[in-house]
Amino acid sequence: MFDKDLSADPVDWVAAKLANLEELLDEAGAGGDPADPGDAADLRACLHEIVEIVTRLLDRVRGGLAGRPPGSDSLTSVRAGWL
C-alpha cells in the first residue's frame, strides 16, 4: 500500500506514527492497547531521539554511505524515488 505522506516526508511520518502507539497498534491489527499502559508514554518520551536517528540514517542513505549492497563500490541501478 502506497502512503504519499511517507514518501513526502519519511521522518515526519515515522514521528507521527510513533507518537500515537495505540493507533499504530490498531492499524497493525494488534489492538489499540499497548502491551503495558506505560509503553505509549515511554515511546513518546524517547521520540526525539528516534527521529534524530532516523534522520541520520536517511542522510547516510541519501549520501551513498548506507543502503548499498555488500562489496559494491558503485551502483548501476537503484530505486530511490522515496529518498
One Martini backbone bead per residue (centre of mass of N, CA, C, O) as a GRO file, in nm:
protein
   83
    1MET     BB    1   0.093   0.039   0.026
    2PHE     BB    2   0.064   0.363  -0.055
    3ASP     BB    3   0.228   0.650   0.109
    4LYS     BB    4   0.253   0.981   0.058
    5ASP     BB    5   0.367   1.075   0.337
    6LEU     BB    6   0.617   0.898   0.339
    7SER     BB    7   0.739   1.011   0.074
    8ALA     BB    8   0.742   1.318   0.152
    9ASP     BB    9   0.803   1.250   0.490
   10PRO     BB   10   0.953   1.014   0.672
   11VAL     BB   11   1.008   1.145   0.949
   12ASP     BB   12   0.724   1.253   1.014
   13TRP     BB   13   0.583   0.983   0.983
   14VAL     BB   14   0.722   0.835   1.212
   15ALA     BB   15   0.650   1.036   1.436
   16ALA     BB   16   0.342   1.010   1.409
   17LYS     BB   17   0.319   0.707   1.460
   18LEU     BB   18   0.477   0.700   1.745
   19ALA     BB   19   0.288   0.911   1.897
   20ASN     BB   20   0.054   0.671   1.832
   21LEU     BB   21   0.040   0.364   1.945
   22GLU     BB   22  -0.255   0.281   1.941
   23GLU     BB   23  -0.302   0.331   1.637
   24LEU     BB   24  -0.075   0.154   1.530
   25LEU     BB   25  -0.181  -0.113   1.648
   26ASP     BB   26  -0.453  -0.101   1.506
   27GLU     BB   27  -0.344  -0.096   1.212
   28ALA     BB   28  -0.187  -0.383   1.270
   29GLY     BB   29  -0.403  -0.565   1.443
   30ALA     BB   30  -0.323  -0.537   1.779
   31GLY     BB   31  -0.464  -0.320   1.892
   32GLY     BB   32  -0.502  -0.021   2.101
   33ASP     BB   33  -0.332  -0.162   2.325
   34PRO     BB   34  -0.079  -0.167   2.500
   35ALA     BB   35   0.103  -0.392   2.672
   36ASP     BB   36   0.157  -0.132   2.841
   37PRO     BB   37   0.053   0.161   2.977
   38GLY     BB   38   0.360   0.298   2.948
   39ASP     BB   39   0.454   0.267   2.649
   40ALA     BB   40   0.354   0.527   2.511
   41ALA     BB   41   0.507   0.724   2.696
   42ASP     BB   42   0.791   0.611   2.648
   43LEU     BB   43   0.797   0.661   2.345
   44ARG     BB   44   0.748   0.968   2.354
   45ALA     BB   45   1.009   1.030   2.527
   46CYS     BB   46   1.202   0.906   2.268
   47LEU     BB   47   1.128   1.041   1.990
   48HIS     BB   48   1.358   1.239   1.936
   49GLU     BB   49   1.580   1.022   1.910
   50ILE     BB   50   1.456   0.863   1.678
   51VAL     BB   51   1.448   1.095   1.474
   52GLU     BB   52   1.752   1.144   1.468
   53ILE     BB   53   1.830   0.860   1.365
   54VAL     BB   54   1.664   0.858   1.105
   55THR     BB   55   1.795   1.107   0.983
   56ARG     BB   56   2.086   0.998   0.973
   57LEU     BB   57   2.027   0.751   0.799
   58LEU     BB   58   1.906   0.901   0.552
   59ASP     BB   59   2.159   1.070   0.500
   60ARG     BB   60   2.337   0.823   0.434
   61VAL     BB   61   2.173   0.720   0.197
   62ARG     BB   62   2.178   0.982   0.026
   63GLY     BB   63   2.512   0.977   0.043
   64GLY     BB   64   2.601   0.659  -0.008
   65LEU     BB   65   2.670   0.512   0.293
   66ALA     BB   66   2.395   0.355   0.267
   67GLY     BB   67   2.219   0.092   0.120
   68ARG     BB   68   2.436  -0.106   0.017
   69PRO     BB   69   2.581  -0.345  -0.127
   70PRO     BB   70   2.794  -0.573  -0.069
   71GLY     BB   71   3.091  -0.484  -0.237
   72SER     BB   72   2.999  -0.202  -0.341
   73ASP     BB   73   3.122   0.083  -0.520
   74SER     BB   74   2.882   0.079  -0.729
   75LEU     BB   75   2.591   0.183  -0.890
   76THR     BB   76   2.358   0.095  -1.160
   77SER     BB   77   2.098   0.056  -0.965
   78VAL     BB   78   1.815   0.252  -0.830
   79ARG     BB   79   1.551   0.290  -0.599
   80ALA     BB   80   1.489   0.652  -0.501
   81GLY     BB   81   1.200   0.797  -0.480
   82TRP     BB   82   1.175   0.825  -0.148
   83LEU     BB   83   1.443   1.001  -0.096
   0.00000   0.00000   0.00000
